[in-house]
Amino acid sequence: MSAENQIKTTIEELLKVLATKNVIGEPIEIEDKTLIPITKIGVGFGAGGGKGEKGESGGAGGGAGVDAVAMVVIFKGVPGPEGIKVLPLAAPSPLAKSIGEIASVIMEKLRERKEAKKEEK
């Protein structure tokens, strides 16, 4: 197999790993909930080739790693954002923790506005 074909084959196989279905897992139905696993994928790739007195040679290789990062929980029968929770599976970084806290404050303000508008009607 030529170096070009080895590289092409390796890239094709790595693209299969990077498919969306491998990052967003298949939904899991449990009682009154639907669970959707979320992962992150890291990929490394290398290739090389050369010619010498005795011919041509080449090689390619790659690898991937998958880490579970969160679980999306959808509560059946609970409409709107209240029916969806994202549960992190790893300890959040300080930045992620801050963003989560800010998002919680924003969601609370949006709920308050929604309730105020309902009362106005």
Backbone as ProteinMPNN parsed JSONL, in Angstrom:
{"seq_chain_A": "MSAENQIKTTIEELLKVLATKNVIGEPIEIEDKTLIPITKIGVGFGAGGGKGEKGESGGAGGGAGVDAVAMVVIFKGVPGPEGIKVLPLAAPSPLAKSIGEIASVIMEKLRERKEAKKEEK", "coords_chain_A": {"N_chain_A": [[0.858, -1.177, 0.0], [0.612, 2.177, -0.853], [2.086, 5.22, 0.506], [0.344, 7.36, 0.23], [-2.15, 6.074, 0.002], [-2.264, 4.847, 2.506], [-2.41, 7.059, 4.212], [-4.83, 8.179, 3.328], [-6.642, 6.099, 3.992], [-6.328, 6.023, 6.786], [-7.259, 8.583, 7.524], [-9.936, 8.371, 6.676], [-10.863, 6.431, 8.479], [-10.521, 7.781, 10.909], [-12.361, 9.861, 10.574], [-14.726, 8.473, 10.803], [-14.761, 7.956, 13.527], [-15.131, 10.526, 14.476], [-17.792, 11.132, 14.034], [-20.991, 12.645, 14.6], [-22.787, 11.045, 16.021], [-21.163, 9.737, 17.772], [-20.412, 11.618, 19.602], [-22.718, 12.835, 20.641], [-24.594, 10.773, 22.379], [-26.715, 7.825, 21.979], [-30.141, 8.218, 22.838], [-31.403, 7.257, 26.054], [-34.038, 5.627, 27.466], [-35.573, 5.867, 30.537], [-37.85, 5.129, 32.909], [-39.589, 7.973, 33.731], [-37.923, 9.613, 32.325], [-35.609, 10.781, 29.801], [-32.383, 10.073, 28.92], [-29.456, 11.53, 27.665], [-26.298, 10.928, 26.685], [-23.299, 12.914, 26.636], [-20.216, 13.393, 25.084], [-16.665, 14.043, 24.789], [-14.24, 14.15, 22.237], [-10.912, 13.428, 21.516], [-8.36, 13.678, 19.084], [-5.518, 12.38, 17.441], [-3.025, 12.453, 14.87], [-0.72, 11.189, 12.51], [1.664, 10.998, 9.834], [3.909, 9.691, 7.358], [6.453, 9.294, 4.853], [8.715, 7.958, 2.409], [11.428, 7.667, -0.01], [13.865, 5.399, -1.055], [16.971, 3.717, -1.866], [16.105, 1.112, -2.144], [13.417, 1.218, -2.664], [10.098, 2.438, -2.057], [8.464, 3.693, 0.863], [6.065, 4.026, 3.456], [3.964, 5.308, 6.081], [1.195, 5.604, 8.314], [-0.69, 6.779, 11.061], [-3.031, 6.975, 13.727], [-4.975, 8.098, 16.495], [-7.593, 8.064, 18.948], [-9.386, 9.454, 21.682], [-12.0, 9.119, 24.059], [-14.093, 10.852, 26.256], [-16.564, 10.921, 28.736], [-18.602, 13.673, 29.36], [-20.967, 14.94, 30.138], [-24.469, 14.559, 31.032], [-27.527, 14.812, 29.544], [-30.662, 15.337, 30.817], [-33.954, 14.726, 30.224], [-37.07, 15.419, 31.372], [-39.983, 13.737, 31.099], [-43.172, 15.023, 30.339], [-42.774, 17.436, 31.588], [-42.901, 20.607, 30.654], [-40.997, 22.975, 28.647], [-37.957, 24.794, 29.601], [-37.705, 23.975, 32.238], [-38.005, 21.271, 32.216], [-35.651, 20.146, 31.427], [-32.391, 19.155, 32.208], [-28.885, 19.544, 32.591], [-26.384, 17.498, 33.507], [-23.228, 17.647, 34.722], [-20.454, 15.415, 34.361], [-17.96, 15.545, 35.298], [-15.741, 17.334, 37.478], [-16.333, 20.773, 37.38], [-14.411, 23.319, 35.739], [-13.039, 26.394, 37.097], [-13.896, 28.504, 35.4], [-16.011, 27.319, 33.956], [-17.732, 26.824, 36.072], [-18.373, 29.438, 36.891], [-19.667, 30.39, 34.574], [-21.869, 28.681, 34.571], [-23.168, 29.54, 36.909], [-23.829, 32.167, 36.192], [-25.538, 31.621, 34.054], [-27.63, 30.405, 35.44], [-28.648, 32.562, 36.932], [-29.532, 34.215, 34.844], [-31.516, 32.54, 33.709], [-33.333, 32.484, 35.842], [-34.131, 35.188, 35.939], [-35.381, 35.366, 33.453], [-37.532, 33.614, 33.876], [-38.894, 35.055, 35.864], [-39.653, 37.33, 34.401], [-41.362, 36.144, 32.536], [-43.408, 35.208, 34.197], [-44.309, 37.665, 35.195], [-45.34, 38.84, 32.885], [-47.466, 37.1, 32.405], [-49.076, 37.711, 34.58], [-49.788, 40.315, 33.945], [-51.576, 40.003, 31.891]], "CA_chain_A": [[0.0, 0.0, 0.0], [1.413, 3.39, -0.942], [1.925, 6.166, 1.617], [-0.873, 8.141, -0.026], [-3.308, 5.24, 0.341], [-2.274, 4.664, 3.957], [-2.905, 8.31, 4.793], [-6.254, 8.288, 2.985], [-7.372, 5.11, 4.79], [-6.29, 6.458, 8.184], [-8.168, 9.727, 7.655], [-11.31, 7.87, 6.561], [-11.209, 5.76, 9.729], [-10.651, 8.81, 11.951], [-13.614, 10.585, 10.344], [-15.802, 7.644, 11.347], [-14.744, 8.173, 14.977], [-15.581, 11.884, 14.756], [-19.2, 11.295, 13.68], [-21.826, 13.24, 15.643], [-23.406, 10.009, 16.856], [-20.201, 9.324, 18.791], [-20.304, 12.692, 20.586], [-24.051, 12.852, 21.253], [-24.95, 9.353, 22.433], [-28.093, 7.405, 21.749], [-31.011, 8.463, 23.998], [-31.724, 6.115, 26.907], [-35.341, 5.842, 28.111], [-35.67, 5.284, 31.87], [-39.048, 5.583, 33.607], [-40.16, 9.227, 33.241], [-36.81, 10.446, 31.845], [-34.773, 10.393, 28.673], [-31.001, 10.464, 29.185], [-28.636, 11.639, 26.46], [-24.899, 11.14, 27.077], [-22.483, 13.833, 25.834], [-18.803, 13.081, 25.254], [-15.721, 14.82, 23.99], [-13.319, 13.261, 21.537], [-9.614, 13.984, 21.134], [-7.802, 12.897, 17.987], [-4.15, 12.667, 17.002], [-2.782, 11.837, 13.574], [0.617, 11.408, 11.959], [1.951, 10.23, 8.615], [5.214, 9.956, 6.766], [6.828, 8.409, 3.75], [10.002, 8.283, 1.821], [11.973, 6.818, -1.061], [15.27, 5.068, -0.871], [17.556, 2.897, -2.922], [15.399, -0.157, -2.289], [12.001, 1.396, -2.925], [9.291, 3.477, -1.41], [7.822, 3.214, 2.075], [5.289, 5.059, 4.132], [3.136, 4.852, 7.182], [0.282, 6.586, 8.892], [-1.334, 6.282, 12.267], [-3.852, 7.944, 14.437], [-5.632, 7.583, 17.683], [-8.656, 8.91, 19.476], [-9.813, 9.178, 23.048], [-13.367, 9.576, 24.319], [-14.401, 11.097, 27.663], [-17.933, 11.348, 29.045], [-18.531, 14.98, 30.011], [-22.249, 15.375, 30.704], [-25.668, 13.789, 30.723], [-28.718, 15.651, 29.41], [-31.823, 14.632, 31.348], [-35.22, 15.33, 29.799], [-38.16, 14.883, 32.174], [-41.21, 13.628, 30.295], [-44.327, 15.663, 30.944], [-42.424, 18.734, 32.168], [-42.645, 21.448, 29.481], [-40.057, 24.096, 28.687], [-36.61, 24.603, 30.145], [-37.768, 23.305, 33.537], [-37.992, 19.831, 31.982], [-34.349, 19.722, 30.914], [-31.238, 19.421, 33.073], [-27.595, 19.052, 32.12], [-25.605, 17.078, 34.66], [-21.821, 17.419, 34.379], [-19.912, 14.178, 34.907], [-16.622, 15.847, 35.804], [-15.715, 18.573, 38.258], [-16.194, 21.897, 36.457], [-13.313, 24.263, 35.915], [-13.557, 27.643, 37.674], [-14.609, 29.257, 34.364], [-17.286, 26.64, 33.698], [-18.577, 27.037, 37.247], [-18.863, 30.824, 36.811], [-20.636, 30.473, 33.475], [-23.076, 28.003, 35.051], [-23.852, 30.412, 37.869], [-24.406, 33.276, 35.43], [-26.674, 31.075, 33.301], [-28.723, 30.192, 36.392], [-29.226, 33.877, 37.237], [-30.254, 34.649, 33.644], [-32.734, 31.73, 33.6], [-34.254, 32.931, 36.876], [-34.671, 36.476, 35.494], [-36.319, 35.088, 32.35], [-38.75, 33.047, 34.486], [-39.592, 36.153, 36.531], [-40.298, 38.149, 33.347], [-42.46, 35.362, 31.973], [-44.496, 35.227, 35.185], [-44.829, 39.046, 35.252], [-46.171, 39.044, 31.69], [-48.7, 36.334, 32.596], [-49.901, 38.442, 35.534], [-50.292, 41.507, 33.268], [-52.687, 39.632, 30.994]], "C_chain_A": [[0.898, 1.233, 0.0], [1.155, 4.296, 0.266], [0.649, 6.968, 1.449], [-2.118, 7.342, 0.353], [-3.406, 5.005, 1.847], [-2.828, 5.895, 4.653], [-4.404, 8.444, 4.552], [-7.089, 7.329, 3.843], [-7.434, 5.532, 6.253], [-7.251, 7.616, 8.413], [-9.623, 9.278, 7.585], [-11.755, 7.199, 7.86], [-11.378, 6.765, 10.871], [-11.943, 9.598, 11.791], [-14.809, 9.788, 10.862], [-15.911, 7.849, 12.857], [-15.354, 9.527, 15.322], [-17.047, 12.132, 14.407], [-19.996, 11.826, 14.873], [-22.413, 12.189, 16.567], [-22.462, 9.504, 17.942], [-20.012, 10.39, 19.868], [-21.616, 12.823, 21.359], [-24.536, 11.407, 21.222], [-26.42, 9.09, 22.137], [-28.933, 7.679, 23.001], [-31.341, 7.163, 24.731], [-33.016, 6.447, 27.64], [-35.359, 5.118, 29.456], [-36.851, 5.93, 32.582], [-39.593, 6.862, 32.976], [-39.098, 10.166, 32.674], [-36.212, 9.879, 30.57], [-33.383, 10.939, 28.968], [-30.224, 10.47, 27.877], [-27.192, 11.903, 26.9], [-24.169, 12.062, 26.095], [-21.017, 13.519, 26.129], [-17.942, 14.1, 24.515], [-14.713, 13.829, 23.42], [-12.046, 14.038, 21.224], [-8.982, 13.079, 20.089], [-6.379, 13.354, 17.702], [-3.868, 11.898, 15.725], [-1.362, 12.154, 13.12], [0.837, 10.54, 10.737], [3.337, 10.595, 8.103], [5.504, 8.971, 5.655], [8.178, 8.806, 3.207], [10.402, 7.286, 0.748], [13.437, 6.58, -0.762], [15.76, 4.23, -2.023], [16.759, 1.636, -3.187], [13.9, 0.009, -2.48], [11.378, 2.528, -2.133], [8.615, 2.878, -0.194], [7.052, 4.366, 2.708], [4.492, 4.459, 5.26], [2.267, 5.976, 7.7], [-0.348, 5.958, 10.123], [-2.125, 7.376, 12.937], [-4.459, 7.295, 15.657], [-6.682, 8.565, 18.162], [-8.958, 8.496, 20.908], [-11.194, 9.788, 23.274], [-13.556, 9.712, 25.82], [-15.854, 11.521, 27.794], [-17.839, 12.671, 29.793], [-19.851, 15.416, 30.657], [-23.357, 14.402, 30.326], [-26.824, 14.789, 30.663], [-29.897, 14.806, 29.877], [-33.064, 15.402, 30.929], [-36.336, 14.643, 30.583], [-39.438, 14.901, 31.341], [-42.365, 14.277, 31.05], [-44.022, 16.998, 31.61], [-42.039, 19.653, 31.004], [-41.577, 22.51, 29.725], [-38.724, 23.752, 29.303], [-36.597, 23.881, 31.495], [-37.667, 21.791, 33.387], [-36.67, 19.297, 31.474], [-33.256, 20.106, 31.909], [-29.994, 18.855, 32.416], [-26.759, 18.755, 33.356], [-24.159, 16.833, 34.239], [-21.322, 16.139, 35.047], [-18.488, 14.355, 35.434], [-16.703, 17.134, 36.614], [-15.498, 19.744, 37.306], [-14.962, 22.741, 36.766], [-13.884, 25.539, 36.538], [-14.348, 28.472, 36.655], [-15.971, 28.637, 34.091], [-18.256, 26.846, 34.861], [-19.183, 28.439, 37.219], [-19.913, 30.979, 35.731], [-21.948, 29.815, 33.885], [-23.873, 28.858, 36.015], [-24.518, 31.586, 37.168], [-25.636, 32.807, 34.662], [-27.873, 30.857, 34.216], [-29.423, 31.502, 36.731], [-30.061, 34.368, 36.053], [-31.564, 33.874, 33.505], [-33.767, 32.171, 34.631], [-34.907, 34.257, 36.481], [-35.685, 36.275, 34.368], [-37.622, 34.502, 32.883], [-39.581, 34.152, 35.147], [-40.311, 37.034, 35.511], [-41.509, 37.439, 32.77], [-43.66, 35.388, 32.906], [-45.137, 36.613, 35.28], [-45.739, 39.312, 34.062], [-47.49, 38.301, 31.803], [-49.651, 37.093, 33.513], [-50.506, 39.699, 34.908], [-51.517, 41.194, 32.42], [-53.891, 39.313, 31.771]], "O_chain_A": [[1.846, 1.309, 0.781], [0.144, 4.16, 0.956], [-0.054, 7.227, 2.425], [-3.04, 7.884, 0.962], [-4.504, 4.967, 2.401], [-3.629, 5.781, 5.581], [-5.157, 8.783, 5.465], [-8.135, 7.718, 4.363], [-8.481, 5.411, 6.89], [-7.984, 7.623, 9.402], [-10.455, 9.756, 8.356], [-12.893, 7.377, 8.292], [-12.273, 6.617, 11.703], [-12.56, 9.966, 12.79], [-15.795, 10.372, 11.312], [-17.013, 7.909, 13.403], [-16.021, 9.663, 16.348], [-17.496, 13.275, 14.487], [-19.703, 11.49, 16.021], [-22.526, 12.417, 17.772], [-22.906, 8.91, 18.925], [-19.498, 10.086, 20.945], [-21.615, 12.911, 22.587], [-24.853, 10.879, 20.156], [-27.241, 10.004, 22.058], [-28.483, 7.401, 24.112], [-31.531, 6.115, 24.114], [-33.081, 7.443, 28.36], [-35.183, 3.901, 29.512], [-36.851, 7.136, 32.829], [-40.015, 6.85, 31.82], [-39.33, 11.369, 32.552], [-36.293, 8.682, 30.294], [-33.223, 12.13, 29.234], [-30.32, 9.536, 27.081], [-26.891, 12.974, 27.428], [-24.391, 12.002, 24.885], [-20.626, 13.395, 27.29], [-18.436, 14.905, 23.726], [-14.385, 12.816, 24.038], [-12.098, 15.164, 20.728], [-9.058, 11.855, 20.194], [-6.074, 14.547, 17.717], [-4.409, 10.812, 15.518], [-0.868, 13.263, 13.327], [0.254, 9.462, 10.623], [3.859, 11.673, 8.387], [4.855, 7.931, 5.547], [8.705, 9.872, 3.523], [9.809, 6.216, 0.609], [14.145, 7.462, -0.275], [15.067, 4.051, -3.025], [16.731, 1.138, -4.313], [13.174, -0.985, -2.458], [12.048, 3.427, -1.625], [8.234, 1.708, -0.199], [7.373, 5.537, 2.502], [4.367, 3.239, 5.373], [2.583, 7.154, 7.536], [-0.511, 4.74, 10.199], [-1.89, 8.564, 12.716], [-4.443, 6.074, 15.807], [-6.654, 9.748, 17.82], [-8.801, 7.334, 21.285], [-11.507, 10.851, 22.738], [-13.222, 8.801, 26.577], [-16.324, 12.382, 27.05], [-17.081, 12.785, 30.755], [-19.843, 16.181, 31.622], [-23.211, 13.556, 29.443], [-27.067, 15.524, 31.62], [-30.105, 13.695, 29.392], [-33.208, 16.584, 31.241], [-36.525, 13.431, 30.472], [-39.909, 15.962, 30.933], [-42.509, 14.094, 32.259], [-44.93, 17.632, 32.148], [-40.964, 19.494, 30.426], [-41.299, 22.887, 30.863], [-38.394, 22.583, 29.505], [-35.603, 23.25, 31.857], [-37.285, 21.1, 34.332], [-36.569, 18.121, 31.126], [-33.207, 21.238, 32.388], [-30.044, 17.813, 31.763], [-26.463, 19.648, 34.15], [-23.89, 15.906, 33.476], [-21.722, 15.819, 36.166], [-17.891, 13.413, 35.955], [-17.631, 17.926, 36.447], [-14.568, 19.711, 36.5], [-14.537, 22.851, 37.917], [-15.097, 25.743, 36.508], [-15.36, 29.078, 37.007], [-16.974, 29.346, 34.005], [-19.457, 27.021, 34.653], [-20.372, 28.609, 37.492], [-20.937, 31.627, 35.945], [-23.022, 30.333, 33.579], [-25.102, 28.901, 35.952], [-25.641, 31.96, 37.506], [-26.651, 33.501, 34.618], [-29.011, 31.097, 33.812], [-30.651, 31.55, 36.809], [-31.166, 34.877, 36.238], [-32.606, 34.464, 33.219], [-34.958, 32.225, 34.324], [-36.111, 34.43, 36.67], [-36.723, 36.935, 34.335], [-38.699, 34.85, 32.401], [-40.804, 34.187, 35.013], [-41.452, 37.438, 35.735], [-42.553, 38.051, 32.542], [-44.794, 35.569, 32.464], [-46.354, 36.731, 35.427], [-46.789, 39.938, 34.209], [-48.523, 38.798, 31.354], [-50.859, 37.131, 33.282], [-51.604, 40.111, 35.283], [-52.395, 42.04, 32.256], [-54.926, 38.98, 31.195]]}, "name": "protein", "num_of_chains": 1, "seq": "MSAENQIKTTIEELLKVLATKNVIGEPIEIEDKTLIPITKIGVGFGAGGGKGEKGESGGAGGGAGVDAVAMVVIFKGVPGPEGIKVLPLAAPSPLAKSIGEIASVIMEKLRERKEAKKEEK"}
